[in-house]
Amino acid sequence: MPLDVLKATVDAVHAVGGRVAVHCQTGEDSRNAVLAGADSLEHGMHLDPDLLDLMAGQGTAYIPTLSAFAGSAEVWRGRESSAKRSSRLLGWQGMIDNVRLAHEASVTVLAGTDTLPCGTVATESQWLLRAGMRAEEALGAASWTARDWLGQRGLIEGAPADLVAYDRDPAAEPEVRERPMRVVLRGQVMR
């Protein structure tokens, strides 16, 4: 999408109190999303690391959705050499590298995914850990940091009773994130 059109869209959405998430799989898309002032950059394939300071300054969150691309990276590695193969593999590696760089630049990095099966945010948190975030930060990217960025209250009196509980510390043992012992959503015990 051209920068001027995207900027006008972002400004119009912001004027009515909304937020804009832009899904980007090219360097130009990523650049335009950041320059337009998007609230979040999904995927950010081929994102120029030189834009990370601007993202941090304007509050643009980075949601790399690494788990959405992990499997396809293996598929692309097995294909015959081509410009598209090179682009996909470079984009994938750039996303991994940019997680660490974004975090170091004080960009809010969040765990999210937009692929099936849904509900794989625990896997995404694991990918953030592998990409260089500390265990507690990767856990926060899937929970309290994400709630805060979305403007949702945390675990305080009067807030919605949403929580996930584990039998072991998920920051110390990240592998347990896939197996919560208790899930409470809006005060209802789901598991």
C-alpha positions as CSV (number, residue, x, y, z in Angstrom):
1,M,0.0,0.0,0.0
2,P,1.4,3.4,-0.9
3,L,2.7,5.4,2.1
4,D,0.3,8.3,1.5
5,V,-2.7,6.1,1.5
6,L,-1.6,4.2,4.5
7,K,-0.7,7.4,6.4
8,A,-4.2,8.8,5.7
9,T,-5.8,5.6,6.9
10,V,-3.7,5.5,10.1
11,D,-4.5,9.1,10.8
12,A,-8.3,8.5,10.2
13,V,-8.4,5.5,12.5
14,H,-6.4,7.2,15.2
15,A,-8.8,10.2,15.0
16,V,-11.7,8.0,16.1
17,G,-9.6,6.3,18.8
18,G,-8.8,3.1,16.9
19,R,-5.6,1.2,16.3
20,V,-4.0,0.0,13.1
21,A,-2.2,-3.3,12.8
22,V,-0.3,-3.7,9.5
23,H,0.7,-7.2,8.1
24,C,4.0,-6.8,6.2
25,Q,5.9,-9.3,4.2
26,T,8.2,-6.9,2.2
27,G,10.7,-4.3,3.2
28,E,8.6,-1.6,1.6
29,D,5.5,-2.7,3.4
30,S,7.3,-2.7,6.7
31,R,8.9,0.7,6.1
32,N,5.6,2.3,5.0
33,A,3.8,0.8,8.1
34,V,6.4,2.3,10.4
35,L,6.5,5.7,8.6
36,A,2.7,5.9,8.6
37,G,2.6,5.5,12.4
38,A,0.9,2.1,12.5
39,D,0.3,0.8,16.1
40,S,1.7,-2.6,15.4
41,L,3.7,-4.3,12.7
42,E,2.7,-7.9,12.2
43,H,5.4,-10.2,10.6
44,G,7.7,-7.4,9.7
45,M,9.4,-9.5,7.1
46,H,12.4,-7.6,5.7
47,L,12.0,-4.8,8.3
48,D,15.0,-2.5,8.2
49,P,16.5,-2.5,11.7
50,D,17.3,1.2,11.2
51,L,13.5,1.8,11.8
52,L,13.5,0.3,15.2
53,D,14.3,3.5,17.1
54,L,11.4,5.2,15.3
55,M,9.1,2.3,16.2
56,A,10.2,2.6,19.9
57,G,9.7,6.4,19.9
58,Q,6.2,6.3,18.4
59,G,5.1,3.1,20.3
60,T,4.8,0.8,17.3
61,A,4.7,-2.8,18.7
62,Y,6.4,-5.6,16.8
63,I,4.5,-8.9,16.5
64,P,6.8,-11.1,14.4
65,T,4.6,-14.2,14.4
66,L,7.6,-16.5,14.1
67,S,5.6,-19.6,14.6
68,A,3.6,-18.8,11.5
69,F,6.8,-18.8,9.4
70,A,8.9,-21.5,11.1
71,G,7.4,-24.4,9.2
72,S,7.4,-22.6,5.8
73,A,11.1,-21.7,6.3
74,E,11.9,-25.4,6.3
75,V,9.8,-25.9,3.2
76,W,11.6,-23.0,1.4
77,R,15.0,-24.4,2.4
78,G,14.1,-27.6,0.6
79,R,13.2,-25.9,-2.7
80,E,15.3,-25.2,-5.6
81,S,17.3,-21.9,-5.5
82,S,15.3,-18.9,-6.7
83,A,14.8,-15.2,-6.0
84,K,11.5,-16.0,-4.1
85,R,13.3,-18.7,-2.0
86,S,16.1,-16.3,-1.1
87,S,13.6,-13.6,-0.3
88,R,11.6,-15.8,2.0
89,L,14.7,-17.2,3.8
90,L,16.3,-13.8,4.2
91,G,13.0,-12.4,5.5
92,W,12.6,-15.3,8.0
93,Q,16.2,-14.8,9.3
94,G,15.6,-11.0,9.5
95,M,12.5,-11.6,11.6
96,I,14.5,-13.7,14.1
97,D,17.3,-11.2,14.3
98,N,14.9,-8.3,14.6
99,V,13.2,-9.7,17.7
100,R,16.4,-9.3,19.7
101,L,17.3,-5.9,18.0
102,A,13.8,-4.6,18.6
103,H,13.8,-5.6,22.2
104,E,17.2,-4.0,22.7
105,A,15.8,-0.8,21.1
106,S,12.9,-0.8,23.6
107,V,10.3,-1.7,21.0
108,T,7.4,-3.6,22.6
109,V,7.7,-7.1,21.2
110,L,4.5,-9.2,21.5
111,A,3.6,-12.8,21.0
112,G,0.8,-13.3,18.4
113,T,-0.1,-15.5,15.6
114,D,-2.5,-15.5,12.7
115,T,-2.3,-19.0,11.4
116,L,-4.1,-22.2,12.1
117,P,-4.4,-23.9,14.5
118,C,-5.4,-20.9,16.6
119,G,-4.4,-20.6,20.2
120,T,-0.7,-21.2,19.7
121,V,0.6,-18.1,21.6
122,A,2.6,-20.4,23.9
123,T,4.5,-21.7,20.9
124,E,5.1,-18.1,19.8
125,S,6.4,-17.2,23.2
126,Q,8.9,-20.1,22.8
127,W,10.0,-18.7,19.5
128,L,10.6,-15.3,21.0
129,L,12.7,-17.0,23.6
130,R,14.8,-18.8,20.9
131,A,15.1,-15.5,19.0
132,G,16.9,-13.9,22.0
133,M,14.4,-12.6,24.5
134,R,14.8,-13.6,28.1
135,A,12.3,-16.1,29.4
136,E,10.3,-13.7,31.6
137,E,10.1,-11.2,28.7
138,A,8.9,-13.8,26.3
139,L,6.3,-14.9,28.8
140,G,5.2,-11.3,29.3
141,A,5.0,-10.8,25.5
142,A,2.2,-13.5,25.6
143,S,0.5,-12.2,28.7
144,W,1.0,-9.1,30.9
145,T,2.9,-7.0,28.4
146,A,0.3,-7.8,25.7
147,R,-2.6,-6.9,28.1
148,D,-0.9,-3.6,29.0
149,W,-0.2,-2.7,25.4
150,L,-3.9,-3.5,24.6
151,G,-5.0,-1.2,27.4
152,Q,-6.3,-4.1,29.5
153,R,-5.9,-4.1,33.2
154,G,-3.7,-6.7,34.9
155,L,-4.4,-8.8,38.0
156,I,-5.9,-6.0,40.1
157,E,-9.2,-5.8,42.0
158,G,-12.1,-5.1,39.6
159,A,-10.3,-6.3,36.5
160,P,-11.5,-9.2,34.4
161,A,-10.5,-12.5,36.0
162,D,-8.3,-13.8,33.2
163,L,-5.4,-16.0,34.2
164,V,-3.4,-19.1,33.3
165,A,-1.8,-21.1,36.1
166,Y,1.0,-23.7,35.9
167,D,2.3,-26.4,38.2
168,R,5.8,-25.0,37.6
169,D,7.2,-21.6,37.0
170,P,6.8,-20.9,33.2
171,A,9.6,-18.3,33.3
172,A,12.0,-20.8,34.8
173,E,10.7,-23.8,32.7
174,P,9.3,-22.4,29.4
175,E,8.3,-25.8,28.1
176,V,5.4,-25.9,30.6
177,R,3.7,-22.9,28.7
178,E,2.0,-25.5,26.4
179,R,0.4,-27.3,29.4
180,P,-1.4,-24.9,31.8
181,M,-3.0,-26.5,34.8
182,R,-5.8,-23.9,35.1
183,V,-7.3,-21.4,32.7
184,V,-9.7,-18.8,33.9
185,L,-11.4,-16.5,31.3
186,R,-13.6,-13.7,32.4
187,G,-14.0,-15.4,35.8
188,Q,-15.1,-18.7,34.3
189,V,-12.9,-21.8,34.9
190,M,-12.1,-23.2,31.4
191,R,-9.7,-25.9,32.6
